[in-house]
Amino acid sequence: MKNVTDSFVSLGHWPSAGSFGFNTDILATNLINLSVVLGVLIFFGKGVCASCLYNRKQRILNTIRNSEELREGAIEQLEKARARLRKVEIEADQFRVNGYSEIEREKLNLIDSTYKTLEQLENYKNETINFEQQKASNQVRQRVFQQALQGALGTLNSCLNSELHLRTISANIGILGAMKEITD
């Protein structure tokens, strides 16, 4: 560092040729140098900075325009999606209502069919009971008839003698003969 400072100081000791000379005041020379550099940068860099700023401004405006277009497209898609959602909700409500009415209809049909089946089973039960009662009644009648017949035969056999027996047979044959003549 000492060498760099010495070289600037030694420049200050050169003999000057009239009005040209070096200013060895570092603060003053730095301000002048900075002013010159800034002036040159502003003069030559103004176009570059202006074009950079203009390009940046155009990119920002294009981005805003694209964002607006995308926003409008998104709004349109949102409205379409909302319309589809409303349509689907309406269809879902219709399916729900139709489903509930279909369930109620099926429920009523099932109740009716169950009632009819129970009614048929009740009828079959009653028919079976009536049949079994008639069957039992017929068996009782046959049994009573057989017992009465056996009792009557026993009474007749004990009371009938052979002459009475022959007269009864003759009378029955006469009755059967008269019936045959009537039917012919």
PyMOL CGO cylinders between C-alpha atoms (Angstrom):
from pymol import cmd
from pymol.cgo import CYLINDER

trace = [
    CYLINDER, 0.00, 0.00, 0.00, 2.87, 2.29, 0.72, 0.3, 1, 1, 1, 1, 1, 1,
    CYLINDER, 2.87, 2.29, 0.72, 4.23, 1.81, -2.81, 0.3, 1, 1, 1, 1, 1, 1,
    CYLINDER, 4.23, 1.81, -2.81, 0.90, 2.79, -4.44, 0.3, 1, 1, 1, 1, 1, 1,
    CYLINDER, 0.90, 2.79, -4.44, 0.69, 5.95, -2.34, 0.3, 1, 1, 1, 1, 1, 1,
    CYLINDER, 0.69, 5.95, -2.34, 4.31, 6.78, -3.09, 0.3, 1, 1, 1, 1, 1, 1,
    CYLINDER, 4.31, 6.78, -3.09, 3.71, 6.53, -6.81, 0.3, 1, 1, 1, 1, 1, 1,
    CYLINDER, 3.71, 6.53, -6.81, 0.86, 9.08, -6.63, 0.3, 1, 1, 1, 1, 1, 1,
    CYLINDER, 0.86, 9.08, -6.63, 2.94, 11.36, -4.46, 0.3, 1, 1, 1, 1, 1, 1,
    CYLINDER, 2.94, 11.36, -4.46, 5.91, 11.08, -6.78, 0.3, 1, 1, 1, 1, 1, 1,
    CYLINDER, 5.91, 11.08, -6.78, 3.67, 12.06, -9.70, 0.3, 1, 1, 1, 1, 1, 1,
    CYLINDER, 3.67, 12.06, -9.70, 2.97, 15.28, -7.94, 0.3, 1, 1, 1, 1, 1, 1,
    CYLINDER, 2.97, 15.28, -7.94, 6.65, 16.20, -8.03, 0.3, 1, 1, 1, 1, 1, 1,
    CYLINDER, 6.65, 16.20, -8.03, 7.01, 16.14, -11.75, 0.3, 1, 1, 1, 1, 1, 1,
    CYLINDER, 7.01, 16.14, -11.75, 7.71, 19.39, -13.32, 0.3, 1, 1, 1, 1, 1, 1,
    CYLINDER, 7.71, 19.39, -13.32, 4.61, 20.80, -14.86, 0.3, 1, 1, 1, 1, 1, 1,
    CYLINDER, 4.61, 20.80, -14.86, 4.58, 22.32, -18.29, 0.3, 1, 1, 1, 1, 1, 1,
    CYLINDER, 4.58, 22.32, -18.29, 2.57, 25.37, -17.69, 0.3, 1, 1, 1, 1, 1, 1,
    CYLINDER, 2.57, 25.37, -17.69, -0.96, 25.00, -16.50, 0.3, 1, 1, 1, 1, 1, 1,
    CYLINDER, -0.96, 25.00, -16.50, -1.15, 21.25, -16.67, 0.3, 1, 1, 1, 1, 1, 1,
    CYLINDER, -1.15, 21.25, -16.67, -0.53, 19.42, -13.48, 0.3, 1, 1, 1, 1, 1, 1,
    CYLINDER, -0.53, 19.42, -13.48, -1.67, 16.74, -11.18, 0.3, 1, 1, 1, 1, 1, 1,
    CYLINDER, -1.67, 16.74, -11.18, -3.75, 17.37, -8.20, 0.3, 1, 1, 1, 1, 1, 1,
    CYLINDER, -3.75, 17.37, -8.20, -2.41, 15.38, -5.33, 0.3, 1, 1, 1, 1, 1, 1,
    CYLINDER, -2.41, 15.38, -5.33, -5.43, 16.03, -3.16, 0.3, 1, 1, 1, 1, 1, 1,
    CYLINDER, -5.43, 16.03, -3.16, -7.01, 12.56, -3.13, 0.3, 1, 1, 1, 1, 1, 1,
    CYLINDER, -7.01, 12.56, -3.13, -10.47, 13.70, -2.00, 0.3, 1, 1, 1, 1, 1, 1,
    CYLINDER, -10.47, 13.70, -2.00, -10.78, 16.37, -4.67, 0.3, 1, 1, 1, 1, 1, 1,
    CYLINDER, -10.78, 16.37, -4.67, -9.48, 14.12, -7.41, 0.3, 1, 1, 1, 1, 1, 1,
    CYLINDER, -9.48, 14.12, -7.41, -11.83, 11.32, -6.43, 0.3, 1, 1, 1, 1, 1, 1,
    CYLINDER, -11.83, 11.32, -6.43, -14.84, 13.64, -6.60, 0.3, 1, 1, 1, 1, 1, 1,
    CYLINDER, -14.84, 13.64, -6.60, -13.76, 14.91, -10.01, 0.3, 1, 1, 1, 1, 1, 1,
    CYLINDER, -13.76, 14.91, -10.01, -13.10, 11.39, -11.24, 0.3, 1, 1, 1, 1, 1, 1,
    CYLINDER, -13.10, 11.39, -11.24, -16.43, 10.20, -9.93, 0.3, 1, 1, 1, 1, 1, 1,
    CYLINDER, -16.43, 10.20, -9.93, -18.19, 13.13, -11.58, 0.3, 1, 1, 1, 1, 1, 1,
    CYLINDER, -18.19, 13.13, -11.58, -16.51, 12.40, -14.89, 0.3, 1, 1, 1, 1, 1, 1,
    CYLINDER, -16.51, 12.40, -14.89, -17.31, 8.70, -14.67, 0.3, 1, 1, 1, 1, 1, 1,
    CYLINDER, -17.31, 8.70, -14.67, -20.92, 9.44, -13.71, 0.3, 1, 1, 1, 1, 1, 1,
    CYLINDER, -20.92, 9.44, -13.71, -21.25, 11.96, -16.51, 0.3, 1, 1, 1, 1, 1, 1,
    CYLINDER, -21.25, 11.96, -16.51, -19.85, 9.50, -19.06, 0.3, 1, 1, 1, 1, 1, 1,
    CYLINDER, -19.85, 9.50, -19.06, -22.13, 6.75, -17.69, 0.3, 1, 1, 1, 1, 1, 1,
    CYLINDER, -22.13, 6.75, -17.69, -25.15, 9.00, -17.82, 0.3, 1, 1, 1, 1, 1, 1,
    CYLINDER, -25.15, 9.00, -17.82, -24.35, 10.27, -21.28, 0.3, 1, 1, 1, 1, 1, 1,
    CYLINDER, -24.35, 10.27, -21.28, -23.58, 6.90, -22.82, 0.3, 1, 1, 1, 1, 1, 1,
    CYLINDER, -23.58, 6.90, -22.82, -25.59, 4.68, -20.47, 0.3, 1, 1, 1, 1, 1, 1,
    CYLINDER, -25.59, 4.68, -20.47, -28.77, 6.74, -20.70, 0.3, 1, 1, 1, 1, 1, 1,
    CYLINDER, -28.77, 6.74, -20.70, -29.83, 4.96, -23.89, 0.3, 1, 1, 1, 1, 1, 1,
    CYLINDER, -29.83, 4.96, -23.89, -28.92, 1.57, -22.53, 0.3, 1, 1, 1, 1, 1, 1,
    CYLINDER, -28.92, 1.57, -22.53, -30.75, 2.19, -19.26, 0.3, 1, 1, 1, 1, 1, 1,
    CYLINDER, -30.75, 2.19, -19.26, -33.72, 3.69, -21.07, 0.3, 1, 1, 1, 1, 1, 1,
    CYLINDER, -33.72, 3.69, -21.07, -33.95, 0.70, -23.42, 0.3, 1, 1, 1, 1, 1, 1,
    CYLINDER, -33.95, 0.70, -23.42, -33.57, -1.70, -20.46, 0.3, 1, 1, 1, 1, 1, 1,
    CYLINDER, -33.57, -1.70, -20.46, -36.30, 0.14, -18.58, 0.3, 1, 1, 1, 1, 1, 1,
    CYLINDER, -36.30, 0.14, -18.58, -38.49, 0.26, -21.70, 0.3, 1, 1, 1, 1, 1, 1,
    CYLINDER, -38.49, 0.26, -21.70, -38.01, -3.48, -22.26, 0.3, 1, 1, 1, 1, 1, 1,
    CYLINDER, -38.01, -3.48, -22.26, -38.75, -4.17, -18.62, 0.3, 1, 1, 1, 1, 1, 1,
    CYLINDER, -38.75, -4.17, -18.62, -41.87, -2.00, -18.82, 0.3, 1, 1, 1, 1, 1, 1,
    CYLINDER, -41.87, -2.00, -18.82, -43.03, -3.88, -21.94, 0.3, 1, 1, 1, 1, 1, 1,
    CYLINDER, -43.03, -3.88, -21.94, -42.43, -7.25, -20.26, 0.3, 1, 1, 1, 1, 1, 1,
    CYLINDER, -42.43, -7.25, -20.26, -44.40, -6.11, -17.22, 0.3, 1, 1, 1, 1, 1, 1,
    CYLINDER, -44.40, -6.11, -17.22, -47.25, -4.84, -19.42, 0.3, 1, 1, 1, 1, 1, 1,
    CYLINDER, -47.25, -4.84, -19.42, -47.26, -8.10, -21.43, 0.3, 1, 1, 1, 1, 1, 1,
    CYLINDER, -47.26, -8.10, -21.43, -47.29, -10.08, -18.20, 0.3, 1, 1, 1, 1, 1, 1,
    CYLINDER, -47.29, -10.08, -18.20, -50.22, -7.98, -16.94, 0.3, 1, 1, 1, 1, 1, 1,
    CYLINDER, -50.22, -7.98, -16.94, -52.06, -8.47, -20.27, 0.3, 1, 1, 1, 1, 1, 1,
    CYLINDER, -52.06, -8.47, -20.27, -51.43, -12.22, -20.19, 0.3, 1, 1, 1, 1, 1, 1,
    CYLINDER, -51.43, -12.22, -20.19, -52.52, -12.34, -16.57, 0.3, 1, 1, 1, 1, 1, 1,
    CYLINDER, -52.52, -12.34, -16.57, -55.74, -10.51, -17.44, 0.3, 1, 1, 1, 1, 1, 1,
    CYLINDER, -55.74, -10.51, -17.44, -56.41, -12.92, -20.33, 0.3, 1, 1, 1, 1, 1, 1,
    CYLINDER, -56.41, -12.92, -20.33, -55.71, -15.89, -18.08, 0.3, 1, 1, 1, 1, 1, 1,
    CYLINDER, -55.71, -15.89, -18.08, -57.94, -14.38, -15.40, 0.3, 1, 1, 1, 1, 1, 1,
    CYLINDER, -57.94, -14.38, -15.40, -60.79, -13.93, -17.89, 0.3, 1, 1, 1, 1, 1, 1,
    CYLINDER, -60.79, -13.93, -17.89, -60.30, -17.50, -19.14, 0.3, 1, 1, 1, 1, 1, 1,
    CYLINDER, -60.30, -17.50, -19.14, -60.28, -18.76, -15.56, 0.3, 1, 1, 1, 1, 1, 1,
    CYLINDER, -60.28, -18.76, -15.56, -63.48, -16.80, -14.83, 0.3, 1, 1, 1, 1, 1, 1,
    CYLINDER, -63.48, -16.80, -14.83, -65.15, -18.33, -17.90, 0.3, 1, 1, 1, 1, 1, 1,
    CYLINDER, -65.15, -18.33, -17.90, -64.05, -21.81, -16.86, 0.3, 1, 1, 1, 1, 1, 1,
    CYLINDER, -64.05, -21.81, -16.86, -65.28, -21.13, -13.32, 0.3, 1, 1, 1, 1, 1, 1,
    CYLINDER, -65.28, -21.13, -13.32, -68.69, -20.07, -14.64, 0.3, 1, 1, 1, 1, 1, 1,
    CYLINDER, -68.69, -20.07, -14.64, -68.87, -23.17, -16.85, 0.3, 1, 1, 1, 1, 1, 1,
    CYLINDER, -68.87, -23.17, -16.85, -67.88, -25.34, -13.89, 0.3, 1, 1, 1, 1, 1, 1,
    CYLINDER, -67.88, -25.34, -13.89, -70.52, -23.67, -11.72, 0.3, 1, 1, 1, 1, 1, 1,
    CYLINDER, -70.52, -23.67, -11.72, -73.15, -24.26, -14.42, 0.3, 1, 1, 1, 1, 1, 1,
    CYLINDER, -73.15, -24.26, -14.42, -72.13, -27.92, -14.66, 0.3, 1, 1, 1, 1, 1, 1,
    CYLINDER, -72.13, -27.92, -14.66, -72.21, -28.17, -10.87, 0.3, 1, 1, 1, 1, 1, 1,
    CYLINDER, -72.21, -28.17, -10.87, -75.74, -26.73, -10.76, 0.3, 1, 1, 1, 1, 1, 1,
    CYLINDER, -75.74, -26.73, -10.76, -76.81, -29.15, -13.49, 0.3, 1, 1, 1, 1, 1, 1,
    CYLINDER, -76.81, -29.15, -13.49, -75.27, -32.10, -11.66, 0.3, 1, 1, 1, 1, 1, 1,
    CYLINDER, -75.27, -32.10, -11.66, -76.88, -31.00, -8.37, 0.3, 1, 1, 1, 1, 1, 1,
    CYLINDER, -76.88, -31.00, -8.37, -80.28, -30.81, -10.10, 0.3, 1, 1, 1, 1, 1, 1,
    CYLINDER, -80.28, -30.81, -10.10, -79.77, -34.27, -11.60, 0.3, 1, 1, 1, 1, 1, 1,
    CYLINDER, -79.77, -34.27, -11.60, -78.64, -35.59, -8.22, 0.3, 1, 1, 1, 1, 1, 1,
    CYLINDER, -78.64, -35.59, -8.22, -81.77, -34.15, -6.59, 0.3, 1, 1, 1, 1, 1, 1,
    CYLINDER, -81.77, -34.15, -6.59, -83.91, -35.77, -9.30, 0.3, 1, 1, 1, 1, 1, 1,
    CYLINDER, -83.91, -35.77, -9.30, -82.15, -39.10, -8.79, 0.3, 1, 1, 1, 1, 1, 1,
    CYLINDER, -82.15, -39.10, -8.79, -82.57, -38.74, -5.04, 0.3, 1, 1, 1, 1, 1, 1,
    CYLINDER, -82.57, -38.74, -5.04, -86.30, -37.93, -5.36, 0.3, 1, 1, 1, 1, 1, 1,
    CYLINDER, -86.30, -37.93, -5.36, -86.81, -40.67, -7.95, 0.3, 1, 1, 1, 1, 1, 1,
    CYLINDER, -86.81, -40.67, -7.95, -84.82, -43.06, -5.79, 0.3, 1, 1, 1, 1, 1, 1,
    CYLINDER, -84.82, -43.06, -5.79, -86.93, -42.27, -2.73, 0.3, 1, 1, 1, 1, 1, 1,
    CYLINDER, -86.93, -42.27, -2.73, -90.17, -42.63, -4.67, 0.3, 1, 1, 1, 1, 1, 1,
    CYLINDER, -90.17, -42.63, -4.67, -88.86, -45.86, -6.23, 0.3, 1, 1, 1, 1, 1, 1,
    CYLINDER, -88.86, -45.86, -6.23, -87.96, -47.14, -2.76, 0.3, 1, 1, 1, 1, 1, 1,
    CYLINDER, -87.96, -47.14, -2.76, -91.42, -46.21, -1.46, 0.3, 1, 1, 1, 1, 1, 1,
    CYLINDER, -91.42, -46.21, -1.46, -93.04, -47.89, -4.47, 0.3, 1, 1, 1, 1, 1, 1,
    CYLINDER, -93.04, -47.89, -4.47, -90.95, -51.04, -3.96, 0.3, 1, 1, 1, 1, 1, 1,
    CYLINDER, -90.95, -51.04, -3.96, -91.74, -50.97, -0.26, 0.3, 1, 1, 1, 1, 1, 1,
    CYLINDER, -91.74, -50.97, -0.26, -95.49, -50.78, -0.97, 0.3, 1, 1, 1, 1, 1, 1,
    CYLINDER, -95.49, -50.78, -0.97, -95.20, -53.53, -3.58, 0.3, 1, 1, 1, 1, 1, 1,
    CYLINDER, -95.20, -53.53, -3.58, -93.32, -55.70, -1.10, 0.3, 1, 1, 1, 1, 1, 1,
    CYLINDER, -93.32, -55.70, -1.10, -95.94, -55.05, 1.60, 0.3, 1, 1, 1, 1, 1, 1,
    CYLINDER, -95.94, -55.05, 1.60, -98.74, -55.87, -0.85, 0.3, 1, 1, 1, 1, 1, 1,
    CYLINDER, -98.74, -55.87, -0.85, -97.06, -59.02, -2.05, 0.3, 1, 1, 1, 1, 1, 1,
    CYLINDER, -97.06, -59.02, -2.05, -96.34, -60.09, 1.53, 0.3, 1, 1, 1, 1, 1, 1,
    CYLINDER, -96.34, -60.09, 1.53, -99.97, -59.42, 2.46, 0.3, 1, 1, 1, 1, 1, 1,
    CYLINDER, -99.97, -59.42, 2.46, -101.18, -61.48, -0.52, 0.3, 1, 1, 1, 1, 1, 1,
    CYLINDER, -101.18, -61.48, -0.52, -98.78, -64.29, 0.35, 0.3, 1, 1, 1, 1, 1, 1,
    CYLINDER, -98.78, -64.29, 0.35, -100.00, -64.26, 3.96, 0.3, 1, 1, 1, 1, 1, 1,
    CYLINDER, -100.00, -64.26, 3.96, -103.59, -64.26, 2.73, 0.3, 1, 1, 1, 1, 1, 1,
    CYLINDER, -103.59, -64.26, 2.73, -102.89, -67.26, 0.48, 0.3, 1, 1, 1, 1, 1, 1,
    CYLINDER, -102.89, -67.26, 0.48, -101.15, -69.06, 3.32, 0.3, 1, 1, 1, 1, 1, 1,
    CYLINDER, -101.15, -69.06, 3.32, -104.14, -68.33, 5.57, 0.3, 1, 1, 1, 1, 1, 1,
    CYLINDER, -104.14, -68.33, 5.57, -106.48, -69.71, 2.87, 0.3, 1, 1, 1, 1, 1, 1,
    CYLINDER, -106.48, -69.71, 2.87, -104.32, -72.82, 2.47, 0.3, 1, 1, 1, 1, 1, 1,
    CYLINDER, -104.32, -72.82, 2.47, -104.29, -73.27, 6.24, 0.3, 1, 1, 1, 1, 1, 1,
    CYLINDER, -104.29, -73.27, 6.24, -108.09, -72.92, 6.41, 0.3, 1, 1, 1, 1, 1, 1,
    CYLINDER, -108.09, -72.92, 6.41, -108.55, -75.33, 3.51, 0.3, 1, 1, 1, 1, 1, 1,
    CYLINDER, -108.55, -75.33, 3.51, -106.20, -77.81, 5.15, 0.3, 1, 1, 1, 1, 1, 1,
    CYLINDER, -106.20, -77.81, 5.15, -108.09, -77.48, 8.46, 0.3, 1, 1, 1, 1, 1, 1,
    CYLINDER, -108.09, -77.48, 8.46, -111.44, -77.93, 6.70, 0.3, 1, 1, 1, 1, 1, 1,
    CYLINDER, -111.44, -77.93, 6.70, -110.10, -80.92, 4.78, 0.3, 1, 1, 1, 1, 1, 1,
    CYLINDER, -110.10, -80.92, 4.78, -108.72, -82.51, 7.94, 0.3, 1, 1, 1, 1, 1, 1,
    CYLINDER, -108.72, -82.51, 7.94, -112.02, -81.79, 9.77, 0.3, 1, 1, 1, 1, 1, 1,
    CYLINDER, -112.02, -81.79, 9.77, -114.01, -83.37, 6.95, 0.3, 1, 1, 1, 1, 1, 1,
    CYLINDER, -114.01, -83.37, 6.95, -111.62, -86.30, 6.85, 0.3, 1, 1, 1, 1, 1, 1,
    CYLINDER, -111.62, -86.30, 6.85, -111.93, -86.77, 10.62, 0.3, 1, 1, 1, 1, 1, 1,
    CYLINDER, -111.93, -86.77, 10.62, -115.72, -86.33, 10.41, 0.3, 1, 1, 1, 1, 1, 1,
    CYLINDER, -115.72, -86.33, 10.41, -115.92, -88.91, 7.62, 0.3, 1, 1, 1, 1, 1, 1,
    CYLINDER, -115.92, -88.91, 7.62, -113.77, -91.32, 9.60, 0.3, 1, 1, 1, 1, 1, 1,
    CYLINDER, -113.77, -91.32, 9.60, -116.00, -90.81, 12.64, 0.3, 1, 1, 1, 1, 1, 1,
    CYLINDER, -116.00, -90.81, 12.64, -119.14, -91.34, 10.50, 0.3, 1, 1, 1, 1, 1, 1,
    CYLINDER, -119.14, -91.34, 10.50, -117.71, -94.48, 8.96, 0.3, 1, 1, 1, 1, 1, 1,
    CYLINDER, -117.71, -94.48, 8.96, -116.78, -95.76, 12.36, 0.3, 1, 1, 1, 1, 1, 1,
    CYLINDER, -116.78, -95.76, 12.36, -120.21, -94.93, 13.78, 0.3, 1, 1, 1, 1, 1, 1,
    CYLINDER, -120.21, -94.93, 13.78, -121.87, -96.42, 10.70, 0.3, 1, 1, 1, 1, 1, 1,
    CYLINDER, -121.87, -96.42, 10.70, -119.81, -99.59, 11.01, 0.3, 1, 1, 1, 1, 1, 1,
    CYLINDER, -119.81, -99.59, 11.01, -120.58, -99.88, 14.70, 0.3, 1, 1, 1, 1, 1, 1,
    CYLINDER, -120.58, -99.88, 14.70, -124.29, -99.20, 14.07, 0.3, 1, 1, 1, 1, 1, 1,
    CYLINDER, -124.29, -99.20, 14.07, -124.29, -101.68, 11.22, 0.3, 1, 1, 1, 1, 1, 1,
    CYLINDER, -124.29, -101.68, 11.22, -122.59, -104.29, 13.36, 0.3, 1, 1, 1, 1, 1, 1,
    CYLINDER, -122.59, -104.29, 13.36, -125.02, -103.55, 16.16, 0.3, 1, 1, 1, 1, 1, 1,
    CYLINDER, -125.02, -103.55, 16.16, -128.02, -103.78, 13.79, 0.3, 1, 1, 1, 1, 1, 1,
    CYLINDER, -128.02, -103.78, 13.79, -126.70, -106.98, 12.23, 0.3, 1, 1, 1, 1, 1, 1,
    CYLINDER, -126.70, -106.98, 12.23, -126.15, -108.42, 15.65, 0.3, 1, 1, 1, 1, 1, 1,
    CYLINDER, -126.15, -108.42, 15.65, -129.68, -107.43, 16.64, 0.3, 1, 1, 1, 1, 1, 1,
    CYLINDER, -129.68, -107.43, 16.64, -131.15, -108.75, 13.41, 0.3, 1, 1, 1, 1, 1, 1,
    CYLINDER, -131.15, -108.75, 13.41, -129.25, -111.99, 13.63, 0.3, 1, 1, 1, 1, 1, 1,
    CYLINDER, -129.25, -111.99, 13.63, -130.41, -112.52, 17.15, 0.3, 1, 1, 1, 1, 1, 1,
    CYLINDER, -130.41, -112.52, 17.15, -134.03, -111.50, 16.37, 0.3, 1, 1, 1, 1, 1, 1,
    CYLINDER, -134.03, -111.50, 16.37, -134.48, -112.94, 12.92, 0.3, 1, 1, 1, 1, 1, 1,
    CYLINDER, -134.48, -112.94, 12.92, -135.35, -116.45, 12.34, 0.3, 1, 1, 1, 1, 1, 1,
    CYLINDER, -135.35, -116.45, 12.34, -135.04, -118.11, 8.98, 0.3, 1, 1, 1, 1, 1, 1,
    CYLINDER, -135.04, -118.11, 8.98, -138.69, -117.49, 7.91, 0.3, 1, 1, 1, 1, 1, 1,
    CYLINDER, -138.69, -117.49, 7.91, -138.50, -113.77, 8.73, 0.3, 1, 1, 1, 1, 1, 1,
    CYLINDER, -138.50, -113.77, 8.73, -135.18, -113.63, 7.02, 0.3, 1, 1, 1, 1, 1, 1,
    CYLINDER, -135.18, -113.63, 7.02, -136.60, -115.10, 3.81, 0.3, 1, 1, 1, 1, 1, 1,
    CYLINDER, -136.60, -115.10, 3.81, -139.57, -112.69, 3.86, 0.3, 1, 1, 1, 1, 1, 1,
    CYLINDER, -139.57, -112.69, 3.86, -137.25, -109.69, 4.29, 0.3, 1, 1, 1, 1, 1, 1,
    CYLINDER, -137.25, -109.69, 4.29, -135.09, -110.85, 1.41, 0.3, 1, 1, 1, 1, 1, 1,
    CYLINDER, -135.09, -110.85, 1.41, -138.19, -111.36, -0.78, 0.3, 1, 1, 1, 1, 1, 1,
    CYLINDER, -138.19, -111.36, -0.78, -139.49, -107.90, 0.10, 0.3, 1, 1, 1, 1, 1, 1,
    CYLINDER, -139.49, -107.90, 0.10, -136.15, -106.31, -0.73, 0.3, 1, 1, 1, 1, 1, 1,
    CYLINDER, -136.15, -106.31, -0.73, -136.01, -108.18, -4.03, 0.3, 1, 1, 1, 1, 1, 1,
    CYLINDER, -136.01, -108.18, -4.03, -139.51, -106.91, -4.81, 0.3, 1, 1, 1, 1, 1, 1,
    CYLINDER, -139.51, -106.91, -4.81, -138.50, -103.34, -4.02, 0.3, 1, 1, 1, 1, 1, 1,
    CYLINDER, -138.50, -103.34, -4.02, -135.42, -103.63, -6.23, 0.3, 1, 1, 1, 1, 1, 1,
    CYLINDER, -135.42, -103.63, -6.23, -137.53, -105.09, -9.06, 0.3, 1, 1, 1, 1, 1, 1,
    CYLINDER, -137.53, -105.09, -9.06, -140.04, -102.23, -8.77, 0.3, 1, 1, 1, 1, 1, 1,
    CYLINDER, -140.04, -102.23, -8.77, -137.19, -99.71, -8.89, 0.3, 1, 1, 1, 1, 1, 1,
    CYLINDER, -137.19, -99.71, -8.89, -135.80, -101.36, -11.99, 0.3, 1, 1, 1, 1, 1, 1,
    CYLINDER, -135.80, -101.36, -11.99, -139.17, -101.11, -13.78, 0.3, 1, 1, 1, 1, 1, 1,
    CYLINDER, -139.17, -101.11, -13.78, -139.46, -97.42, -12.85, 0.3, 1, 1, 1, 1, 1, 1,
    CYLINDER, -139.46, -97.42, -12.85, -136.03, -96.61, -14.21, 0.3, 1, 1, 1, 1, 1, 1,
    CYLINDER, -136.03, -96.61, -14.21, -136.64, -98.50, -17.47, 0.3, 1, 1, 1, 1, 1, 1,
]
cmd.load_cgo(trace, "trace")
